[in-house]
Amino acid sequence: MPDYKRKKFKRTSKRKKNHSNYDNTITMTNKKQNNVSIVPEDDIKVVRGKKYKRKQQPKIFVCVIAFVCLLCIILSTILPGGLYENAINYSSVIGHGSYPTGISGGTVLNTVSCGTYYYVLTDTNITAYANSGKIVFDELHGFSNPIISVSSTRALVYDQGGKSIYIYNLSGKIYTLQTVKEIITASISQNGDFAVATNSDSYASVATVYNNNYKEIFTWNSAKEIITNVLVNPSGNRLAVSTLDVVSGQYSSKVSVFGFDSADPLHTLDLGSSMALAIKNTGKGISVVCNDKYKFLHWSKFTTNELSVSGEINSFRNSKNGIMLTVNRANDRSDNTVILISKKGEKLSEFKINSSITDIQYNNGRVYSVCDTSVNIYDKNGNILKKGVCDYGTQKFAVIGANSIAIVSDTEITKINIQEGEG
């Protein structure tokens, strides 16, 4: 047999042998699919999940940014003074300090508590302290007769009888205003708007309002009456002024409220012969403190409440809970009546303090007083919650905690923890 036929036979027999080992099940497949590896279903789900996650990441990032921006806008609108300035003040008080701490100047004129920090005004300097005792800033003002007014984030210091106004936050001085004529009085509202009353060549006095960006927005010229107090409402769209005139040898005083679109007052409150010592924002109205009485005037409804007192109003303190008056007789400074008034101008309570008061503060519904070397904390009904002692030489104090105060003398500030006599 030829060789080629044997070879052919062998190939055929081998093919038959191989065919005999095949499975009887016939699978129909596409040739292209034979070259592609089959991915398990679970792995397909993982791959699809990763792709979905990658697609969602930019959306989540955009949503987070949008939420943060919206939150900043809301806080900037809600917070008096704005978000940025509140952030500056908050970061400035972070850190540690200690007591006793030094003080600049020869004579302490005033202290103002502002929650987590307080200002001390002396005859030469204005200093901000954190409640921990940390000195936040200390600057020379150089005024002959400095007066301080405080908002939620700023402090306004003006030279009464001079021509300069400085505005501070906890980063230090942020603005200087020079007036043409001598300053009679000035005040700053919670959101940073402020008003200034000055003398004038053409009028008896002039009141000017500036917004919190220092832009002049309203001016009122008083033809014959001297402006004694100015106040911008918390919304920044109205001005209240108290004025004083002499008619037939008698004093005549009144409080007028203005909108910024007219020089004619929206409302005038006649005080008669009582002189307005101060006007303060209290709730939705104006607290008018006279030498012999207290009046509350609503900013928009112009409704009033009046409270007559027996004696002379010696001091008044404004707080978020309302206002506090101390009344005594001119010839007896040890017979004091403390009167607490709500934000609606209604009397909450009154009680006696039978000691000569060095300084007194109203904070979070409590009354804090220093009388010579004794320190007491009262509830609104005059019950003593805690009591302590301090050294001689106290000029002023600031509330730095529920049961602690910072005692300010002319040389240093010390901390007093009031622990005894808890009720």
Backbone hydrogen bonds in HBPLUS format (Angstrom, degrees):
<---DONOR---> <-ACCEPTOR-->    atom                        ^
c    i                          cat <-CA-CA->   ^        H-A-AA   ^      H-
h    n   atom  resd res      DA  || num        DHA   H-A  angle D-A-AA Bond
n    s   type  num  typ     dist DA aas  dist angle  dist       angle   num
A0006-ARG N   A0002-PRO O   3.33 MM   4  6.75 150.6  2.42 143.8 151.6     1
A0007-LYS N   A0003-ASP O   3.05 MM   4  6.32 165.8  2.07 158.3 161.6     2
A0008-LYS N   A0004-TYR O   3.12 MM   4  6.24 150.5  2.21 135.1 143.0     3
A0009-PHE N   A0005-LYS O   2.99 MM   4  6.19 154.3  2.06 143.9 150.6     4
A0010-LYS N   A0006-ARG O   2.96 MM   4  6.26 158.2  2.00 153.1 158.5     5
A0011-ARG N   A0007-LYS O   3.02 MM   4  6.30 157.9  2.07 148.1 153.6     6
A0012-THR N   A0008-LYS O   3.05 MM   4  6.28 155.4  2.12 144.8 151.7     7
A0013-SER N   A0009-PHE O   2.93 MM   4  6.18 161.3  1.97 151.3 156.3     8
A0014-LYS N   A0010-LYS O   2.97 MM   4  6.09 150.4  2.06 143.6 151.6     9
A0015-ARG N   A0011-ARG O   2.97 MM   4  6.20 152.3  2.05 143.0 150.3    10
A0016-LYS N   A0012-THR O   2.95 MM   4  6.25 156.6  2.00 148.6 154.9    11
A0017-LYS N   A0013-SER O   2.95 MM   4  6.14 152.9  2.02 140.4 148.0    12
A0018-ASN N   A0014-LYS O   2.90 MM   4  6.19 154.4  1.96 145.4 152.3    13
A0019-HIS N   A0015-ARG O   2.85 MM   4  6.10 155.7  1.91 148.5 155.5    14
A0020-SER N   A0016-LYS O   3.04 MM   4  6.23 141.3  2.19 142.1 151.5    15
A0021-ASN N   A0018-ASN O   3.05 MM   3  5.50 152.5  2.13 109.5 117.6    16
A0022-TYR N   A0019-HIS O   3.21 MM   3  5.38 160.1  2.25 105.9 112.0    17
A0033-GLN N   A0030-ASN O   3.13 MM   3  5.28 121.9  2.48  98.4 112.4    18
A0034-ASN N   A0031-LYS O   3.22 MM   3  5.28 136.2  2.42  95.2 107.0    19
A0035-ASN N   A0032-LYS O   3.24 MM   3  5.72 150.7  2.33 107.6 115.0    20
A0036-VAL N   A0033-GLN O   3.15 MM   3  5.18 162.2  2.18 104.8 110.4    21
A0044-ILE N   A0040-PRO O   3.15 MM   4  6.51 148.3  2.25 147.6 156.8    22
A0045-LYS N   A0041-GLU O   3.13 MM   4  6.49 154.7  2.20 150.2 155.7    23
A0046-VAL N   A0042-ASP O   3.17 MM   4  6.50 151.9  2.25 146.0 153.2    24
A0047-VAL N   A0043-ASP O   3.05 MM   4  6.29 163.7  2.08 151.9 155.3    25
A0048-ARG N   A0044-ILE O   2.93 MM   4  6.18 164.6  1.96 153.1 157.5    26
A0049-GLY N   A0045-LYS O   2.91 MM   4  6.06 151.7  1.99 144.8 152.6    27
A0050-LYS N   A0046-VAL O   3.01 MM   4  6.28 154.1  2.08 150.7 156.8    28
A0051-LYS N   A0047-VAL O   3.08 MM   4  6.36 157.1  2.14 149.0 155.2    29
A0052-TYR N   A0048-ARG O   2.98 MM   4  6.20 157.0  2.03 146.6 153.1    30
A0053-LYS N   A0049-GLY O   2.89 MM   4  6.07 154.4  1.95 144.4 151.8    31
A0054-ARG N   A0050-LYS O   2.94 MM   4  6.17 155.9  2.00 145.9 152.0    32
A0055-LYS N   A0051-LYS O   3.01 MM   4  6.27 148.5  2.11 143.9 152.5    33
A0056-GLN N   A0052-TYR O   2.94 MM   4  6.19 143.5  2.08 144.3 154.3    34
A0057-GLN N   A0053-LYS O   3.06 MM   4  6.19 140.0  2.23 148.1 156.9    35
A0060-ILE N   A0056-GLN O   2.92 MM   4  6.19 159.1  1.96 161.1 167.6    36
A0061-PHE N   A0057-GLN O   3.02 MM   4  6.21 161.1  2.05 153.9 158.8    37
A0062-VAL N   A0058-PRO O   2.95 MM   4  6.16 159.9  1.99 148.2 153.3    38
A0063-CYS N   A0059-LYS O   2.94 MM   4  6.16 156.3  2.00 147.4 154.1    39
A0064-VAL N   A0060-ILE O   2.93 MM   4  6.18 155.8  1.99 149.7 156.1    40
A0065-ILE N   A0061-PHE O   2.99 MM   4  6.24 165.1  2.01 152.0 155.7    41
A0066-ALA N   A0062-VAL O   2.89 MM   4  6.06 159.3  1.93 148.1 154.3    42
A0067-PHE N   A0063-CYS O   2.87 MM   4  6.07 155.2  1.93 146.1 152.8    43
A0068-VAL N   A0064-VAL O   2.92 MM   4  6.18 161.3  1.96 152.7 157.4    44
A0069-CYS N   A0065-ILE O   2.94 MM   4  6.14 161.5  1.97 150.6 155.7    45
A0070-LEU N   A0066-ALA O   2.90 MM   4  6.08 158.7  1.94 146.8 152.9    46
A0071-LEU N   A0067-PHE O   2.85 MM   4  6.06 157.2  1.90 148.9 155.3    47
A0072-CYS N   A0068-VAL O   2.91 MM   4  6.15 155.7  1.97 147.7 154.2    48
A0073-ILE N   A0069-CYS O   2.96 MM   4  6.22 154.5  2.02 147.1 154.0    49
A0074-ILE N   A0070-LEU O   2.94 MM   4  6.20 161.0  1.98 150.3 155.3    50
A0075-LEU N   A0071-LEU O   2.89 MM   4  6.09 166.6  1.91 152.3 156.0    51
A0076-SER N   A0072-CYS O   2.84 MM   4  5.93 153.3  1.91 143.8 151.8    52
A0077-THR N   A0073-ILE O   3.02 MM   4  6.22 139.7  2.19 140.2 150.5    53
A0077-THR N   A0074-ILE O   3.12 MM   3  5.12 125.3  2.43  93.4 107.5    54
A0078-ILE N   A0074-ILE O   2.83 MM   4  6.08 157.3  1.88 152.4 159.2    55
A0079-LEU N   A0075-LEU O   2.80 MM   4  5.57 163.8  1.83 146.9 152.2    56
A0082-GLY N   A0079-LEU O   3.06 MM   3  5.32 163.6  2.09 126.9 128.9    57
A0086-ASN N   A0082-GLY O   3.26 MM   4  6.35 154.3  2.33 141.0 148.5    58
A0087-ALA N   A0083-LEU O   2.88 MM   4  6.07 152.0  1.96 150.3 158.1    59
A0088-ILE N   A0084-TYR O   3.00 MM   4  6.35 152.3  2.08 146.9 154.3    60
A0089-ASN N   A0085-GLU O   3.02 MM   4  6.26 165.0  2.04 149.2 152.4    61
A0090-TYR N   A0086-ASN O   2.89 MM   4  6.06 157.3  1.94 147.1 154.0    62
A0091-SER N   A0087-ALA O   2.98 MM   4  6.11 166.9  2.00 150.8 153.9    63
A0092-SER N   A0088-ILE O   3.01 MM   4  6.10 140.6  2.17 142.0 153.0    64
A0094-ILE N   A0091-SER O   3.35 MM   3  5.40 153.1  2.43  99.0 106.8    65
A0101-THR N   A0413-ILE O   2.97 MM 312  5.30 149.4  2.06 141.7 151.3    66
A0413-ILE N   A0101-THR O   2.89 MM 312  5.30 154.8  1.95 153.6 160.7    67
A0123-ASP N   A0107-THR O   3.02 MM  16  5.62 134.9  2.23 147.4 160.3    68
A0109-LEU N   A0121-LEU O   2.80 MM  12  5.61 159.9  1.84 150.7 157.0    69
A0110-ASN N   A0121-LEU O   3.20 MM  11  5.19 156.4  2.26 141.6 143.4    70
A0121-LEU N   A0110-ASN O   2.84 MM  11  5.19 173.9  1.85 157.0 159.1    71
A0112-VAL N   A0119-TYR O   3.02 MM   7  5.22 152.4  2.10 138.8 145.3    72
A0119-TYR N   A0112-VAL O   2.92 MM   7  5.22 154.8  1.98 146.4 151.0    73
A0114-CYS N   A0117-TYR O   2.76 MM   3  5.34 154.5  1.82 163.8 162.0    74
A0131-ASN N   A0116-THR O   3.05 MM  15  5.65 153.2  2.13 143.4 137.0    75
A0118-TYR N   A0129-TYR O   2.89 MM  11  5.49 151.4  1.97 153.9 163.2    76
A0129-TYR N   A0118-TYR O   2.90 MM  11  5.49 168.6  1.92 164.9 168.2    77
A0120-VAL N   A0127-THR O   2.85 MM   7  5.30 154.9  1.91 156.1 163.3    78
A0127-THR N   A0120-VAL O   3.03 MM   7  5.30 162.1  2.06 148.3 154.1    79
A0122-THR N   A0125-ASN O   2.91 MM   3  5.28 177.6  1.91 164.5 165.1    80
A0141-HIS N   A0124-THR O   3.01 MM  17  6.02 156.3  2.07 141.0 148.7    81
A0126-ILE N   A0139-GLU O   2.93 MM  13  5.59 157.1  1.98 160.6 168.2    82
A0139-GLU N   A0126-ILE O   3.02 MM  13  5.59 173.2  2.02 157.1 157.4    83
A0128-ALA N   A0137-PHE O   2.95 MM   9  5.43 160.3  1.99 151.3 157.2    84
A0136-VAL N   A0128-ALA O   2.77 MM   8  5.31 147.6  1.87 144.3 152.9    85
A0130-ALA N   A0134-LYS O   2.82 MM   4  5.13 160.9  1.85 151.5 157.4    86
A0133-GLY N   A0130-ALA O   2.88 MM   3  5.45 165.4  1.90 121.3 126.3    87
A0160-GLN N   A0145-ASN O   3.05 MM  15  5.47 152.2  2.13 151.7 144.5    88
A0147-ILE N   A0158-TYR O   2.98 MM  11  5.51 146.2  2.10 152.2 162.4    89
A0158-TYR N   A0147-ILE O   3.00 MM  11  5.51 153.8  2.07 152.0 158.9    90
A0149-SER N   A0156-LEU O   2.81 MM   7  5.12 148.9  1.91 150.6 159.7    91
A0156-LEU N   A0149-SER O   2.68 MM   7  5.12 175.7  1.69 171.4 171.1    92
A0151-SER N   A0154-ARG O   2.81 MM   3  5.13 170.3  1.82 149.9 153.3    93
A0152-SER N   A0190-GLN O   3.43 MM  38  5.17 166.6  2.45 118.6 122.4    94
A0155-ALA N   A0168-TYR O   2.84 MM  13  5.12 150.9  1.92 140.7 147.5    95
A0168-TYR N   A0155-ALA O   2.86 MM  13  5.12 160.6  1.90 149.6 156.2    96
A0157-VAL N   A0166-TYR O   2.90 MM   9  5.31 169.9  1.91 160.2 163.6    97
A0166-TYR N   A0157-VAL O   2.87 MM   9  5.31 172.4  1.87 161.1 162.8    98
A0159-ASP N   A0164-SER O   3.21 MM   5  5.89 155.7  2.27 169.1 169.7    99
A0162-GLY N   A0159-ASP O   2.76 MM   3  4.92 156.7  1.82 125.2 129.9   100
A0161-GLY N   A0183-ILE O   2.89 MM  22  5.19 154.8  1.96 143.6 151.8   101
A0183-ILE N   A0162-GLY O   2.80 MM  21  5.75 154.6  1.87 159.7 168.5   102
A0179-THR N   A0163-LYS O   2.94 MM  16  5.01 158.3  1.98 134.1 141.1   103
A0165-ILE N   A0177-LEU O   2.87 MM  12  5.03 141.2  2.02 148.9 157.5   104
A0177-LEU N   A0165-ILE O   2.85 MM  12  5.03 164.9  1.87 149.1 153.8   105
A0167-ILE N   A0175-TYR O   2.94 MM   8  5.15 159.1  1.99 151.4 150.6   106
A0174-ILE N   A0167-ILE O   2.80 MM   7  5.84 171.9  1.81 157.2 159.9   107
A0175-TYR N   A0167-ILE O   3.33 MM   8  5.15 142.3  2.48 143.6 140.5   108
A0169-ASN N   A0172-GLY O   3.11 MM   3  5.55 156.9  2.17 152.9 153.5   109
A0172-GLY N   A0169-ASN O   2.94 MM   3  5.55 166.3  1.96 122.6 127.1   110
A0199-ASN N   A0182-GLU O   3.00 MM  17  5.65 151.0  2.08 153.6 162.9   111
A0184-ILE N   A0197-ALA O   2.74 MM  13  5.43 169.0  1.75 147.6 150.4   112
A0185-THR N   A0197-ALA O   3.43 MM  12  5.34 155.6  2.49 129.5 135.0   113
A0197-ALA N   A0185-THR O   2.86 MM  12  5.34 171.7  1.87 163.2 161.2   114
A0187-SER N   A0195-ALA O   3.10 MM   8  5.69 151.8  2.18 152.4 158.7   115
A0195-ALA N   A0187-SER O   2.99 MM   8  5.69 156.9  2.05 162.8 170.2   116
A0189-SER N   A0193-ASP O   2.72 MM   4  5.42 173.6  1.72 174.0 176.3   117
A0192-GLY N   A0189-SER O   3.12 MM   3  5.38 163.0  2.15 111.5 116.6   118
A0194-PHE N   A0210-TYR O   2.94 MM  16  5.43 157.5  1.99 149.0 156.5   119
A0210-TYR N   A0194-PHE O   2.81 MM  16  5.43 169.0  1.82 171.2 174.7   120
A0196-VAL N   A0208-THR O   2.86 MM  12  5.32 155.3  1.92 151.3 159.6   121
A0208-THR N   A0196-VAL O   2.83 MM  12  5.32 159.2  1.88 152.5 159.4   122
A0198-THR N   A0206-VAL O   2.86 MM   8  5.40 155.8  1.92 152.8 159.7   123
A0206-VAL N   A0198-THR O   2.93 MM   8  5.40 156.5  1.98 151.8 157.8   124
A0204-ALA N   A0222-SER O   2.93 MM  18  5.77 134.8  2.14 150.4 164.4   125
A0205-SER N   A0222-SER O   3.41 MM  17  5.37 155.9  2.48 141.0 143.8   126
A0222-SER N   A0205-SER O   2.90 MM  17  5.37 162.8  1.92 160.8 164.4   127
A0207-ALA N   A0220-TRP O   2.86 MM  13  5.19 170.4  1.87 158.1 160.4   128
A0220-TRP N   A0207-ALA O   2.81 MM  13  5.19 162.8  1.84 154.3 159.7   129
A0209-VAL N   A0218-PHE O   2.81 MM   9  5.12 164.9  1.83 153.4 155.5   130
A0217-ILE N   A0209-VAL O   2.87 MM   8  5.75 167.5  1.89 150.8 154.8   131
A0211-ASN N   A0215-LYS O   2.94 MM   4  5.48 157.0  1.99 146.3 148.9   132
A0214-TYR N   A0211-ASN O   2.86 MM   3  5.28 151.3  1.95 123.2 123.8   133
A0226-ILE N   A0244-LEU O   3.04 MM  18  5.25 156.8  2.10 157.8 150.7   134
A0244-LEU N   A0226-ILE O   2.84 MM  18  5.25 145.5  1.96 142.3 153.8   135
A0228-THR N   A0242-SER O   2.76 MM  14  5.56 166.7  1.78 148.5 153.2   136
A0242-SER N   A0229-ASN O   3.00 MM  13  5.12 157.4  2.05 135.2 140.1   137
A0231-LEU N   A0240-ALA O   2.86 MM   9  5.07 132.7  2.09 154.1 158.5   138
A0240-ALA N   A0231-LEU O   2.75 MM   9  5.07 164.3  1.78 156.3 161.4   139
A0233-ASN N   A0238-ARG O   3.13 MM   5  5.61 160.6  2.16 142.8 147.3   140
A0236-GLY N   A0233-ASN O   2.92 MM   3  5.37 153.2  1.99 115.7 124.4   141
A0239-LEU N   A0258-PHE O   3.00 MM  19  5.17 159.1  2.05 143.4 150.1   142
A0258-PHE N   A0239-LEU O   2.76 MM  19  5.17 162.4  1.79 155.2 161.4   143
A0241-VAL N   A0256-SER O   2.96 MM  15  5.47 155.9  2.01 152.8 160.8   144
A0256-SER N   A0241-VAL O   2.89 MM  15  5.47 158.8  1.93 159.3 163.6   145
A0243-THR N   A0254-LYS O   2.93 MM  11  5.63 158.2  1.97 159.2 166.2   146
A0254-LYS N   A0243-THR O   3.29 MM  11  5.63 150.4  2.38 138.3 144.1   147
A0245-ASP N   A0252-SER O   2.80 MM   7  5.08 150.5  1.88 149.9 159.0   148
A0252-SER N   A0245-ASP O   2.72 MM   7  5.08 148.6  1.82 153.7 152.2   149
A0247-VAL N   A0250-GLN O   2.69 MM   3  5.15 159.8  1.73 160.3 156.9   150
A0250-GLN N   A0247-VAL O   2.90 MM   3  5.15 158.8  1.94 111.2 118.2   151
A0253-SER N   A0272-GLY O   2.87 MM  19  5.63 155.5  1.93 156.7 164.8   152
A0271-LEU N   A0253-SER O   2.92 MM  18  5.28 154.8  1.98 139.8 142.4   153
A0255-VAL N   A0269-LEU O   2.85 MM  14  5.02 157.1  1.90 142.6 150.4   154
A0269-LEU N   A0255-VAL O   2.70 MM  14  5.02 170.4  1.70 157.3 160.5   155
A0257-VAL N   A0267-HIS O   2.89 MM  10  5.36 160.5  1.93 159.5 163.2   156
A0266-LEU N   A0257-VAL O   2.66 MM   9  5.59 150.3  1.74 156.4 167.1   157
A0274-SER N   A0271-LEU O   3.22 MM   3  5.58 156.6  2.28 133.2 131.6   158
A0277-LEU N   A0289-VAL O   2.63 MM  12  5.58 140.2  1.78 146.7 160.2   159
A0278-ALA N   A0289-VAL O   3.25 MM  11  5.29 151.0  2.34 139.5 144.8   160
A0289-VAL N   A0278-ALA O   2.91 MM  11  5.29 166.6  1.93 158.5 162.2   161
A0280-LYS N   A0287-SER O   2.93 MM   7  5.06 152.1  2.01 137.0 146.1   162
A0287-SER N   A0280-LYS O   2.75 MM   7  5.06 172.1  1.76 158.7 160.7   163
A0282-THR N   A0285-GLY O   2.94 MM   3  5.42 176.8  1.94 150.1 149.6   164
A0285-GLY N   A0282-THR O   3.03 MM   3  5.42 161.0  2.06 129.0 134.1   165
A0299-TRP N   A0284-LYS O   3.09 MM  15  6.20 176.0  2.10 147.5 147.6   166
A0286-ILE N   A0297-LEU O   2.66 MM  11  5.05 157.2  1.71 143.4 150.7   167
A0297-LEU N   A0286-ILE O   2.95 MM  11  5.05 158.0  2.00 141.7 148.9   168
A0288-VAL N   A0295-LYS O   2.75 MM   7  5.02 177.5  1.75 163.0 162.1   169
A0295-LYS N   A0288-VAL O   2.95 MM   7  5.02 161.7  1.99 146.1 151.7   170
A0290-CYS N   A0293-LYS O   2.90 MM   3  5.23 157.1  1.96 170.2 173.8   171
A0313-ILE N   A0291-ASN O   3.31 MM  22  5.54 165.5  2.33 137.3 141.0   172
A0294-TYR N   A0307-LEU O   2.84 MM  13  5.08 160.4  1.88 148.7 155.2   173
A0307-LEU N   A0294-TYR O   2.77 MM  13  5.08 160.0  1.81 157.7 158.9   174
A0296-PHE N   A0305-ASN O   2.81 MM   9  5.01 155.7  1.86 147.5 151.4   175
A0305-ASN N   A0296-PHE O   2.98 MM   9  5.01 142.7  2.12 132.9 142.3   176
A0298-HIS N   A0303-THR O   2.95 MM   5  5.38 162.2  1.98 156.1 161.8   177
A0302-PHE N   A0298-HIS O   3.27 MM   4  4.55 134.2  2.50 103.9 114.0   178
A0312-GLU N   A0328-ASN O   2.88 MM  16  5.56 174.1  1.88 158.2 157.4   179
A0328-ASN N   A0312-GLU O   3.03 MM  16  5.56 156.4  2.09 152.7 155.1   180
A0314-ASN N   A0326-THR O   2.76 MM  12  5.64 155.7  1.82 156.2 164.5   181
A0326-THR N   A0315-SER O   2.97 MM  11  5.32 152.7  2.04 151.2 149.4   182
A0317-ARG N   A0324-MET O   2.85 MM   7  5.12 149.0  1.94 143.3 152.4   183
A0324-MET N   A0317-ARG O   2.84 MM   7  5.12 151.7  1.92 147.1 155.9   184
A0319-SER N   A0322-GLY O   2.82 MM   3  5.32 153.7  1.89 172.3 173.9   185
A0322-GLY N   A0319-SER O   3.16 MM   3  5.32 152.3  2.24 104.4 112.5   186
A0323-ILE N   A0341-ILE O   3.01 MM  18  5.22 154.9  2.07 140.8 148.8   187
A0341-ILE N   A0323-ILE O   2.86 MM  18  5.22 163.9  1.89 168.1 167.6   188
A0325-LEU N   A0339-ILE O   2.88 MM  14  5.12 163.4  1.91 150.4 156.0   189
A0339-ILE N   A0325-LEU O   2.86 MM  14  5.12 165.9  1.88 150.9 154.9   190
A0327-VAL N   A0337-THR O   2.84 MM  10  5.07 160.6  1.87 145.6 152.3   191
A0337-THR N   A0327-VAL O   2.80 MM  10  5.07 157.2  1.86 150.3 157.8   192
A0332-ASP N   A0329-ARG O   3.04 MM   3  5.17 165.0  2.07 109.6 114.3   193
A0336-ASN N   A0353-ILE O   3.19 MM  17  5.17 154.3  2.26 139.7 143.2   194
A0353-ILE N   A0336-ASN O   2.95 MM  17  5.17 157.4  2.00 140.8 144.3   195
A0338-VAL N   A0351-PHE O   2.76 MM  13  5.36 170.8  1.76 170.4 170.9   196
A0351-PHE N   A0338-VAL O   2.97 MM  13  5.36 146.1  2.09 141.6 152.4   197
A0340-LEU N   A0349-SER O   2.95 MM   9  5.43 168.4  1.96 152.7 156.5   198
A0348-LEU N   A0340-LEU O   2.72 MM   8  5.41 167.3  1.74 147.1 150.7   199
A0342-SER N   A0346-GLU O   2.75 MM   4  5.24 168.6  1.76 155.1 154.9   200
A0345-GLY N   A0342-SER O   3.03 MM   3  5.24 161.6  2.07 109.8 113.3   201
A0358-THR N   A0370-VAL O   2.77 MM  12  5.52 154.9  1.83 153.2 161.3   202
A0359-ASP N   A0370-VAL O   3.40 MM  11  5.47 153.8  2.48 138.4 143.3   203
A0370-VAL N   A0359-ASP O   2.95 MM  11  5.47 159.6  1.99 166.4 165.2   204
A0361-GLN N   A0368-TYR O   2.83 MM   7  5.17 159.0  1.87 151.6 157.7   205
A0368-TYR N   A0361-GLN O   2.92 MM   7  5.17 165.8  1.94 147.7 152.4   206
A0363-ASN N   A0366-ARG O   2.93 MM   3  5.35 161.4  1.97 155.5 160.1   207
A0366-ARG N   A0363-ASN O   2.94 MM   3  5.35 161.1  1.98 117.4 123.7   208
A0367-VAL N   A0378-TYR O   3.06 MM  11  5.05 165.9  2.08 139.2 143.7   209
A0378-TYR N   A0367-VAL O   2.80 MM  11  5.05 165.1  1.83 151.0 156.2   210
A0369-SER N   A0376-ASN O   3.02 MM   7  5.49 161.7  2.06 157.3 161.2   211
A0376-ASN N   A0369-SER O   3.05 MM   7  5.49 162.0  2.09 152.1 157.7   212
A0371-CYS N   A0374-SER O   2.96 MM   3  5.32 159.9  2.01 151.5 157.7   213
A0374-SER N   A0371-CYS O   2.96 MM   3  5.32 173.1  1.96 135.2 135.9   214
A0390-CYS N   A0373-THR O   2.78 MM  17  4.83 150.6  1.86 130.6 135.2   215
A0375-VAL N   A0388-GLY O   2.88 MM  13  4.90 166.0  1.89 129.1 127.5   216
A0388-GLY N   A0375-VAL O   2.71 MM  13  4.90 150.8  1.80 148.8 152.9   217
A0377-ILE N   A0386-LYS O   2.90 MM   9  5.21 155.5  1.96 155.5 151.7   218
A0385-LEU N   A0377-ILE O   2.70 MM   8  5.51 160.1  1.74 154.6 161.4   219
A0379-ASP N   A0383-ASN O   2.93 MM   4  5.47 149.9  2.02 146.8 156.1   220
A0382-GLY N   A0379-ASP O   3.05 MM   3  5.41 167.3  2.07 116.3 119.5   221
A0387-LYS N   A0420-GLU O   2.83 MM  33  5.42 148.3  1.93 140.0 146.9   222
A0395-GLN N   A0408-VAL O   2.88 MM  13  5.86 168.1  1.89 154.3 157.8   223
A0396-LYS N   A0408-VAL O   3.24 MM  12  5.19 162.4  2.27 141.2 146.5   224
A0408-VAL N   A0396-LYS O   2.84 MM  12  5.19 162.6  1.87 153.8 152.6   225
A0398-ALA N   A0406-ALA O   3.04 MM   8  5.16 148.7  2.14 133.1 142.7   226
A0406-ALA N   A0398-ALA O   2.78 MM   8  5.16 164.7  1.80 155.9 161.3   227
A0400-ILE N   A0404-SER O   3.23 MM   4  5.86 156.9  2.29 132.6 138.4   228
A0404-SER N   A0401-GLY O   3.44 MM   3  4.82 178.0  2.44  96.5  97.1   229
A0418-ILE N   A0403-ASN O   2.81 MM  15  5.35 165.0  1.83 158.1 162.1   230
A0405-ILE N   A0416-ILE O   3.09 MM  11  5.47 152.7  2.17 146.0 153.8   231
A0416-ILE N   A0405-ILE O   2.92 MM  11  5.47 167.9  1.93 164.8 168.0   232
A0407-ILE N   A0414-THR O   2.68 MM   7  5.20 146.0  1.80 165.2 168.0   233
A0414-THR N   A0407-ILE O   2.96 MM   7  5.20 154.0  2.02 145.9 151.3   234
A0409-SER N   A0412-GLU O   3.02 MM   3  5.55 171.0  2.03 165.5 168.1   235
